[in-house]
Amino acid sequence: MDLILIQTLNAVQYGLLLFLVASGLTLIFGVMGVINLAHGSFYMMGAYLAFTLTSMTGNLFVTIVLGTILSALLGAVLEWALYSHLYQRNHLQQVLLTYGLILIFEELRSLLVGDEVHAVKVPAWLDYSVPLGSVMTYPAYRLFTSGICLAVAVGLYFLIQRTLIGARIRAGASNRAMVQVLGINIDWLFRLVFSLGVALAAFAGMINAPSSTVSPGMGTQVLIVSFVVVIVGGIGSVWGAMLASLLIAFADTFGKVFIPDYSGIAIYVVMAGILLWRPEGLFKS
């Protein structure tokens, strides 16, 4: 029973982290119509920012605030310089450019911080374990991570569903031309959406860095799983991404425990089953 509880907590944490990455990915595609293969690189960038800035500041939470701001600014610059030229291009051209960005980010990462595997220290006040049952414990930082990710997810819900900016984002996803006719600056809306997506991915990388390793190629792995989440949840649907993130996380986590020899295909079996039932995904945008 203790094992089930621990794996459930692991799955919830993983699912919430996946949601932060996948929600940005599905927003960018749903609103802007851009297939962004470089999205996983922003997650990797966040993890390396956590390693680099924490080494300089000695404070993970100062690092997360600074890193999130820097990531959002980088997103705005990239949207203005590169992505804004992709809106009228076909998906093949989008894939080629964003794949090129993956190569650029990987080379920059190698030049700036090397190819070694790094670790980020857990803050001292969270560096302990919480008892679960009679013999098992669970890291407090993982519980803290789940709580922070849940708070960000709730904040994203209120931003999209309860604010004027959110209404414009939803309108832009539904009918871009009508938004422009109403006098809304679609260029600034797209820049905001892209910056938000980049910031969410980088934030996930930073908050998860102390619980995992910071290593080359980590962006590619999370990108693949995030695309699975977007497809299962329904392209362009943030709430579909939330449900799909949890489903995929539970399938992956418990697959590694109960069917370790086949755990690598567990998430794809779930994806195939859901798409056979609902080819458009769990929710429509």
C-alpha positions as CSV (number, residue, x, y, z in Angstrom):
1,M,0.0,0.0,0.0
2,D,2.9,2.4,0.8
3,L,4.4,1.6,-2.6
4,I,1.1,2.5,-4.3
5,L,0.9,5.8,-2.4
6,I,4.5,6.7,-3.3
7,Q,4.1,5.9,-6.9
8,T,0.8,7.9,-7.0
9,L,2.6,10.9,-5.6
10,N,5.3,10.4,-8.2
11,A,2.8,10.2,-11.0
12,V,0.9,13.4,-9.8
13,Q,4.2,15.3,-9.7
14,Y,5.3,14.1,-13.1
15,G,1.8,14.8,-14.6
16,L,1.8,18.4,-13.3
17,L,5.3,19.0,-14.6
18,L,4.2,17.6,-18.0
19,F,1.2,19.8,-18.0
20,L,3.3,22.9,-17.6
21,V,5.4,22.0,-20.6
22,A,2.5,20.6,-22.7
23,S,0.1,23.5,-22.0
24,G,2.6,25.9,-23.5
25,L,3.1,23.7,-26.5
26,T,-0.7,23.3,-27.1
27,L,-1.2,27.0,-26.6
28,I,1.4,27.9,-29.2
29,F,0.0,25.5,-31.7
30,G,-3.7,26.2,-30.9
31,V,-3.4,30.0,-31.1
32,M,-0.5,30.5,-33.4
33,G,-0.7,27.4,-35.6
34,V,3.0,26.7,-35.2
35,I,4.5,23.3,-34.7
36,N,7.3,24.1,-32.3
37,L,9.8,21.3,-32.1
38,A,12.1,23.5,-30.1
39,H,9.7,23.6,-27.1
40,G,11.6,20.9,-25.3
41,S,14.8,23.0,-25.6
42,F,13.1,25.6,-23.4
43,Y,12.6,23.0,-20.7
44,M,16.3,22.1,-21.0
45,M,17.2,25.8,-20.9
46,G,15.2,26.1,-17.6
47,A,17.1,23.2,-16.0
48,Y,20.5,24.6,-17.0
49,L,19.4,28.1,-15.8
50,A,18.6,26.5,-12.5
51,F,22.1,25.0,-12.3
52,T,23.9,28.1,-13.5
53,L,22.0,30.8,-11.6
54,T,21.8,28.8,-8.4
55,S,25.6,28.4,-8.5
56,M,25.8,32.2,-8.7
57,T,23.0,33.3,-6.3
58,G,22.9,30.4,-3.9
59,N,19.2,30.6,-3.8
60,L,16.9,28.4,-6.0
61,F,13.8,30.5,-5.6
62,V,15.6,33.7,-6.7
63,T,16.9,31.7,-9.6
64,I,13.4,30.6,-10.6
65,V,12.0,34.1,-10.5
66,L,15.0,35.5,-12.5
67,G,15.0,32.5,-14.9
68,T,11.2,32.8,-15.6
69,I,11.6,36.5,-16.4
70,L,14.6,35.9,-18.7
71,S,12.8,33.0,-20.4
72,A,9.7,35.1,-21.1
73,L,11.9,37.8,-22.6
74,L,13.8,35.3,-24.7
75,G,10.4,34.0,-25.9
76,A,9.3,37.5,-26.9
77,V,12.6,38.0,-28.8
78,L,12.4,34.7,-30.6
79,E,8.7,35.3,-31.6
80,W,9.6,38.7,-33.0
81,A,12.7,37.6,-34.8
82,L,11.8,34.1,-36.0
83,Y,8.4,32.7,-35.2
84,S,6.4,35.7,-36.5
85,H,7.6,34.8,-40.0
86,L,6.1,31.3,-39.8
87,Y,2.4,32.0,-39.4
88,Q,1.8,32.0,-43.2
89,R,4.2,29.2,-43.9
90,N,3.4,25.5,-44.2
91,H,4.1,23.0,-41.4
92,L,7.2,21.6,-43.2
93,Q,8.9,25.0,-43.0
94,Q,7.9,25.3,-39.4
95,V,9.4,21.9,-38.6
96,L,12.6,22.7,-40.4
97,L,13.1,26.0,-38.6
98,T,12.2,24.8,-35.1
99,Y,14.4,21.7,-35.6
100,G,17.2,24.0,-36.6
101,L,16.7,25.8,-33.3
102,I,17.1,22.5,-31.4
103,L,20.5,22.1,-32.9
104,I,21.5,25.7,-32.1
105,F,20.3,25.4,-28.5
106,E,22.2,22.1,-28.0
107,E,25.4,23.6,-29.4
108,L,25.1,26.7,-27.3
109,R,24.5,24.5,-24.2
110,S,27.6,22.4,-25.0
111,L,29.7,25.6,-25.5
112,L,28.5,27.4,-22.4
113,V,28.2,24.6,-19.8
114,G,29.7,21.6,-21.4
115,D,28.3,18.1,-21.8
116,E,28.6,16.9,-18.2
117,V,25.6,15.8,-16.1
118,H,24.9,18.3,-13.3
119,A,22.9,18.4,-10.1
120,V,21.0,21.2,-8.4
121,K,20.9,21.2,-4.7
122,V,17.6,21.0,-2.9
123,P,17.0,24.1,-0.6
124,A,18.1,23.4,2.9
125,W,14.6,24.0,4.4
126,L,13.1,21.4,2.1
127,D,15.9,18.9,2.3
128,Y,14.1,16.3,4.4
129,S,11.7,13.4,4.0
130,V,8.1,13.0,5.1
131,P,7.1,9.7,6.7
132,L,4.6,7.6,4.7
133,G,3.4,4.6,6.7
134,S,5.6,2.7,9.1
135,V,8.8,2.3,7.0
136,M,8.7,4.5,3.9
137,T,9.4,8.2,3.4
138,Y,8.9,10.7,0.6
139,P,11.0,13.8,-0.2
140,A,9.5,17.0,1.0
141,Y,10.8,18.8,-2.1
142,R,8.7,16.6,-4.4
143,L,5.6,17.5,-2.5
144,F,6.5,21.1,-2.7
145,T,7.1,20.8,-6.4
146,S,3.6,19.3,-6.9
147,G,2.0,22.1,-4.8
148,I,3.8,24.8,-6.8
149,C,2.9,23.2,-10.2
150,L,-0.7,22.9,-9.1
151,A,-0.7,26.6,-8.0
152,V,0.7,27.6,-11.5
153,A,-1.9,25.4,-13.2
154,V,-4.7,27.1,-11.2
155,G,-3.3,30.5,-12.1
156,L,-3.2,29.6,-15.7
157,Y,-6.8,28.5,-15.5
158,F,-7.8,31.9,-14.1
159,L,-5.7,33.7,-16.7
160,I,-7.3,32.0,-19.6
161,Q,-10.9,31.7,-18.3
162,R,-11.4,34.8,-16.1
163,T,-9.4,37.6,-17.6
164,L,-9.7,39.9,-20.7
165,I,-6.3,38.7,-21.9
166,G,-7.5,35.1,-21.6
167,A,-10.7,35.9,-23.5
168,R,-8.6,37.3,-26.3
169,I,-6.3,34.2,-26.3
170,R,-9.4,32.0,-26.6
171,A,-10.8,34.1,-29.4
172,G,-7.5,34.1,-31.2
173,A,-7.5,30.3,-31.1
174,S,-11.0,30.1,-32.4
175,N,-11.0,32.8,-35.1
176,R,-7.9,34.7,-35.7
177,A,-9.4,36.9,-38.5
178,M,-12.3,38.0,-36.3
179,V,-9.9,39.1,-33.5
180,Q,-8.1,41.3,-36.0
181,V,-11.3,42.8,-37.3
182,L,-12.3,43.7,-33.7
183,G,-9.1,45.8,-33.5
184,I,-7.1,43.6,-31.3
185,N,-3.3,43.6,-32.0
186,I,-2.8,40.0,-33.0
187,D,1.0,40.4,-33.2
188,W,1.2,41.3,-29.5
189,L,-1.3,38.6,-28.6
190,F,0.9,36.0,-30.4
191,R,4.0,37.4,-28.7
192,L,2.3,37.1,-25.3
193,V,1.2,33.5,-25.9
194,F,4.6,32.4,-27.1
195,S,6.4,34.1,-24.1
196,L,3.9,32.4,-21.8
197,G,4.6,29.0,-23.4
198,V,8.4,29.5,-23.1
199,A,8.2,30.6,-19.5
200,L,6.0,27.6,-18.5
201,A,8.4,25.2,-20.1
202,A,11.5,26.8,-18.5
203,F,9.7,27.1,-15.1
204,A,9.0,23.3,-15.3
205,G,12.7,22.7,-16.0
206,M,13.9,24.9,-13.2
207,I,11.5,23.6,-10.5
208,N,12.2,19.9,-11.4
209,A,16.0,20.3,-11.6
210,P,16.7,19.5,-7.9
211,S,14.6,16.3,-8.2
212,S,16.4,15.0,-11.3
213,T,19.7,15.5,-13.2
214,V,20.5,18.3,-15.6
215,S,21.8,16.6,-18.7
216,P,22.2,16.9,-22.4
217,G,19.3,15.6,-24.4
218,M,16.7,16.1,-21.6
219,G,14.7,18.5,-23.8
220,T,14.2,15.8,-26.5
221,Q,12.7,13.3,-24.1
222,V,10.2,15.7,-22.6
223,L,9.3,17.0,-26.1
224,I,8.2,13.6,-27.3
225,V,6.1,12.9,-24.2
226,S,4.6,16.5,-24.4
227,F,3.5,15.8,-28.0
228,V,1.8,12.6,-26.8
229,V,0.0,14.7,-24.2
230,V,-1.1,17.3,-26.7
231,I,-2.4,14.7,-29.1
232,V,-4.2,12.7,-26.4
233,G,-5.7,15.8,-24.8
234,G,-6.8,17.4,-28.1
235,I,-4.7,19.9,-30.0
236,G,-5.2,23.4,-28.7
237,S,-7.0,22.3,-25.5
238,V,-5.3,23.4,-22.3
239,W,-7.7,21.4,-20.1
240,G,-7.3,18.4,-22.3
241,A,-3.5,18.7,-21.7
242,M,-4.1,18.6,-18.0
243,L,-6.1,15.4,-18.1
244,A,-3.8,13.8,-20.6
245,S,-0.7,14.8,-18.6
246,L,-2.1,12.9,-15.6
247,L,-3.1,9.9,-17.6
248,I,0.3,9.6,-19.3
249,A,2.1,10.2,-16.1
250,F,0.2,7.4,-14.3
251,A,0.7,5.1,-17.3
252,D,4.4,5.7,-17.3
253,T,5.0,5.6,-13.6
254,F,3.0,2.5,-12.8
255,G,4.2,0.8,-16.0
256,K,7.7,1.1,-14.8
257,V,6.7,-0.6,-11.5
258,F,4.4,-3.4,-12.7
259,I,5.5,-4.1,-16.3
260,P,9.1,-2.8,-16.4
261,D,9.9,-4.8,-19.6
262,Y,7.2,-3.0,-21.5
263,S,7.0,0.3,-19.7
264,G,8.6,2.1,-22.7
265,I,5.4,1.5,-24.8
266,A,2.8,2.1,-22.0
267,I,2.2,5.7,-22.9
268,Y,1.8,4.9,-26.6
269,V,-0.7,2.1,-25.8
270,V,-2.7,4.7,-23.9
271,M,-2.5,7.2,-26.7
272,A,-3.5,4.6,-29.3
273,G,-6.5,3.5,-27.2
274,I,-7.8,7.0,-26.6
275,L,-7.4,8.0,-30.3
276,L,-9.3,4.9,-31.4
277,W,-12.1,6.0,-29.1
278,R,-11.8,9.8,-29.8
279,P,-9.6,10.5,-32.8
280,E,-9.8,14.3,-32.1
281,G,-8.4,13.7,-28.5
282,L,-10.2,14.1,-25.2
283,F,-11.2,17.7,-25.7
284,K,-11.5,20.1,-28.6
285,S,-9.9,23.5,-28.4
